[in-house]
Amino acid sequence: MKPTSLSWIILIALSIVWGSSFILMKEGMKAFSSDEVAALRIAVAFIFLSPFLIKQFGKIQWQKNWKGLLLMGVCGNFIPAFLFTKAETQISSSLTGMLNALTPLFTVLLGALLFKTKIQKFQLIGVAVGLIGAVFLLGFGDSNEQTKNILYSLLVVGATFSYALSVNGIRKYLHEINSFTAAVGAFAFIGPIAIIYLFANTDFQNHLMNSPQGFSSFGYICILAIAGTALAVIIFNSLIKQAGTVFASSCTYLIPIVAIGWGLLDGEQISLLQICSMGIIILGVWIINKKS
């Protein structure tokens, strides 16, 4: 499957959208707390996708697919949303974007350990190389309080671990469902929970109305929810169909670059050692994706 010019445009656009997610979270937290940003992101994405639920509902065999949809919803969206925003209360959006590149490493590891997926020797080498890069990246954090930096960076590591669980769960339980239908079904599980959480446990309405940046921050969250969460699934599915999984997975290499770019524009401090550490992680991902 040879990538076309349109495939390259979609790949770059998708990388920009996902790479911008981390700075959008940061902008959202100028008016809202970290848990409010996470819950709003899920709630807005659910509201955006809900009109499609009626049409997609009949395509889902709920008794058969509920495990996969629950994994995709909770591990692929709900948990990471809260972990990412909590992490960004103490570490930069650019560092968060760099650590996000760990997802393919954990996907391979968990696939072999929990889902009995066959793992190649070169993939093990790739995982080892990537984890070495992660250790260096954690050690070269951007906070003066190094212990705090590592602890909050580990929240991002936890989010990528959760993503990996979701990816493997999708492969095992949802291989017969297209990604758009699966996304609609997954948000049917977590969307109502996010809405209940917002109204029962947060003060987001007060922050929206009374914070000087309430509406602008809410706007950034809506962009994050609709473009970076809901529409991105549709775009990614289209890219896989057009150019194949290997080409689509190239997003992994571009997302951290976009995140770093936004971080620099926002005045974040990024060291050469962090860049080199991220490069080691990306090298590990490249080895994992390399054909035997």
C-alpha positions in Angstrom: 0.0 0.0 0.0 1.8 3.1 -1.3 1.1 6.4 0.6 -0.3 9.1 -1.6 0.0 12.9 -1.3 -3.3 12.9 0.5 -2.0 10.3 3.0 1.0 12.5 3.8 -1.3 15.5 4.3 -3.5 13.5 6.7 -0.4 12.1 8.6 1.0 15.6 9.1 -2.4 17.0 10.1 -3.0 14.2 12.6 0.5 14.6 14.1 -0.1 18.3 14.5 -3.5 17.7 16.2 -2.3 15.1 18.6 1.0 16.9 19.2 -0.9 20.0 20.1 -3.0 18.1 22.7 -0.5 18.8 25.5 -0.3 22.6 25.1 -4.2 22.6 24.8 -4.4 20.9 28.2 -2.0 23.5 29.6 -4.2 26.3 28.2 -7.3 24.6 29.6 -5.8 24.6 33.1 -5.4 28.4 33.1 -9.1 28.5 34.3 -9.9 24.9 35.3 -8.4 22.4 37.6 -6.6 19.3 36.1 -9.6 17.0 36.8 -12.0 19.5 35.3 -10.1 19.7 32.1 -9.9 15.9 31.9 -13.6 15.4 32.6 -14.6 18.3 30.2 -12.5 16.8 27.5 -14.4 13.4 27.8 -17.8 15.0 28.2 -17.5 17.3 25.2 -16.2 14.4 23.0 -19.1 12.3 24.1 -21.6 15.0 23.4 -20.1 15.5 20.0 -20.2 11.8 19.2 -23.6 11.1 20.7 -25.7 11.9 17.6 -23.8 9.0 15.9 -24.6 6.6 18.7 -28.1 5.8 17.4 -26.8 4.8 14.0 -23.8 2.9 15.3 -25.6 1.2 18.2 -26.9 -1.6 16.1 -23.5 -2.4 14.6 -22.1 -3.3 18.1 -22.7 -6.7 19.6 -22.7 -5.4 23.1 -22.7 -8.8 24.9 -19.6 -9.8 22.9 -17.8 -6.5 22.6 -18.4 -4.8 26.0 -14.9 -5.8 27.4 -13.1 -4.2 24.5 -15.2 -1.1 24.5 -14.8 -0.7 28.3 -11.0 -1.1 27.9 -10.9 1.4 25.1 -13.0 3.9 27.0 -11.4 3.6 30.4 -7.8 2.7 29.6 -7.6 4.5 26.2 -9.4 7.7 27.2 -10.6 8.2 30.7 -7.5 7.3 32.8 -5.0 8.9 30.5 -7.0 12.2 30.3 -6.8 12.5 34.1 -3.1 11.4 34.4 -1.9 13.7 31.6 -3.5 16.8 33.1 -2.4 16.0 36.6 1.1 15.6 35.4 1.1 18.9 33.6 0.4 20.7 36.9 4.1 20.1 37.7 5.9 19.3 34.4 6.0 21.0 31.0 3.7 20.1 28.1 6.8 19.4 26.0 8.1 16.8 28.4 4.7 15.2 28.5 4.7 15.0 24.8 8.1 13.4 24.7 7.2 10.7 27.3 4.0 10.0 25.3 6.3 8.2 22.8 6.6 5.3 25.2 3.2 4.0 24.2 4.5 1.6 21.4 7.0 0.1 23.9 4.4 -0.8 26.5 2.1 -2.0 23.7 4.7 -4.6 22.7 5.5 -5.6 26.3 1.9 -5.9 27.5 1.0 -7.7 24.3 3.6 -10.4 25.0 3.0 -10.6 28.8 -0.8 -10.4 29.1 -2.3 -11.0 25.6 0.2 -13.8 24.4 1.2 -11.8 21.3 4.3 -13.2 19.6 7.3 -10.9 20.1 10.4 -10.8 17.9 13.9 -10.4 19.1 14.4 -7.1 17.4 11.2 -5.8 19.2 12.7 -6.7 22.5 15.9 -4.8 21.6 13.7 -1.8 20.6 11.8 -2.0 23.9 15.2 -2.1 25.8 16.5 0.9 23.9 13.3 2.9 24.4 13.2 2.2 28.1 16.9 3.4 28.4 15.8 6.6 26.8 12.9 7.0 29.2 15.2 6.6 32.2 17.5 9.3 30.9 14.5 11.5 30.1 13.1 11.1 33.6 16.5 12.0 35.0 16.9 15.1 32.9 13.5 16.6 33.8 12.7 20.3 33.7 11.9 20.9 37.4 14.3 22.1 40.0 12.7 19.7 42.5 13.9 16.5 40.8 11.9 14.1 43.0 8.7 15.9 42.3 9.5 16.0 38.5 10.1 12.2 38.4 6.9 11.5 40.3 4.7 13.6 38.0 6.6 12.3 34.9 5.6 8.8 36.1 2.0 9.8 35.8 2.6 10.2 32.1 4.3 6.8 32.0 1.2 5.4 33.6 -0.9 7.0 30.9 1.1 5.4 28.2 0.8 2.1 30.0 -2.9 2.6 30.1 -2.9 3.4 26.3 -1.0 0.2 25.7 -3.7 -1.9 27.6 -6.3 -0.3 25.4 -4.5 -1.0 22.2 -4.0 -4.6 23.0 -7.6 -4.9 24.2 -8.9 -3.4 20.9 -6.8 -6.0 19.0 -8.2 -8.9 21.0 -11.8 -7.9 21.5 -12.7 -5.3 18.8 -10.9 -6.5 15.7 -14.3 -7.0 13.9 -15.5 -3.4 14.6 -14.2 -0.3 12.7 -12.5 2.3 14.9 -15.2 4.9 14.5 -18.0 2.5 15.7 -15.7 1.4 18.6 -15.0 5.0 19.6 -18.7 5.8 19.7 -19.3 2.7 21.8 -16.4 3.4 24.1 -17.6 7.0 24.9 -21.1 5.6 25.6 -19.5 4.0 28.6 -17.3 6.9 29.9 -19.2 10.0 28.7 -22.0 9.9 31.2 -19.6 9.2 34.0 -17.6 12.3 33.1 -20.7 14.4 33.0 -21.9 13.2 36.4 -18.4 13.8 37.8 -18.3 17.3 36.5 -21.6 18.3 38.1 -21.3 16.3 41.3 -17.6 16.8 42.2 -16.2 19.9 40.5 -16.8 23.7 40.5 -16.3 24.0 36.7 -19.4 26.2 36.2 -18.1 28.8 38.6 -14.6 28.7 36.9 -16.3 29.0 33.5 -18.3 32.1 34.4 -16.0 33.9 36.8 -12.5 33.2 35.7 -11.1 35.9 33.4 -9.9 33.1 31.0 -12.9 30.8 31.6 -14.4 30.9 28.1 -11.0 30.9 26.3 -9.9 27.9 28.3 -13.1 26.1 27.6 -12.6 26.8 23.9 -9.2 25.2 24.0 -10.7 22.2 25.8 -13.4 21.9 23.1 -10.7 21.9 20.4 -8.9 19.2 22.4 -12.1 17.1 22.8 -13.5 17.4 19.3 -10.3 17.6 17.1 -7.8 15.8 19.3 -10.2 13.1 20.6 -13.3 12.5 18.5 -12.3 13.5 15.0 -8.8 12.2 15.3 -10.2 8.6 15.6 -12.0 9.0 12.3 -9.0 10.6 10.6 -6.6 7.9 11.9 -9.0 5.1 10.7 -9.1 6.7 7.3 -5.3 6.9 7.2 -4.9 3.2 8.0 -7.3 2.3 5.2 -5.5 4.6 2.7 -1.8 3.8 3.5 -1.6 1.0 6.0 -0.9 0.6 9.7 2.9 1.0 9.4 2.6 4.4 7.7 -0.1 5.5 10.1 2.0 4.6 13.1 4.6 7.2 11.9 2.6 9.7 14.0 4.6 8.4 16.9 7.7 10.0 15.6 6.1 13.4 14.7 3.9 14.0 17.8 6.8 14.7 20.2 8.4 17.1 17.7 5.1 19.1 17.5 4.8 19.1 21.3 8.4 20.4 21.7 7.6 23.1 19.1 4.6 24.3 21.1 6.6 24.2 24.3 9.3 26.4 22.9 6.8 28.9 21.6 5.2 29.0 25.1 8.6 29.7 26.7 9.2 26.3 28.2 12.8 25.3 28.9 14.0 22.2 26.9 17.5 20.9 27.3 19.7 19.2 24.7 19.8 16.2 27.0 16.0 15.9 26.9 16.1 16.0 23.1 18.7 13.3 23.0 16.8 11.1 25.5 13.7 11.5 23.4 15.7 10.6 20.3 16.7 7.3 22.1 13.0 6.5 22.8 12.1 7.2 19.1 15.0 5.0 18.0 13.5 2.2 20.2 10.1 2.7 18.6 11.7 2.6 15.1 13.4 -0.7 15.9 10.1 -2.1 17.1 8.4 -1.1 13.9 11.3 -2.3 11.7 10.5 -5.4 9.7 12.5 -8.5 10.6 
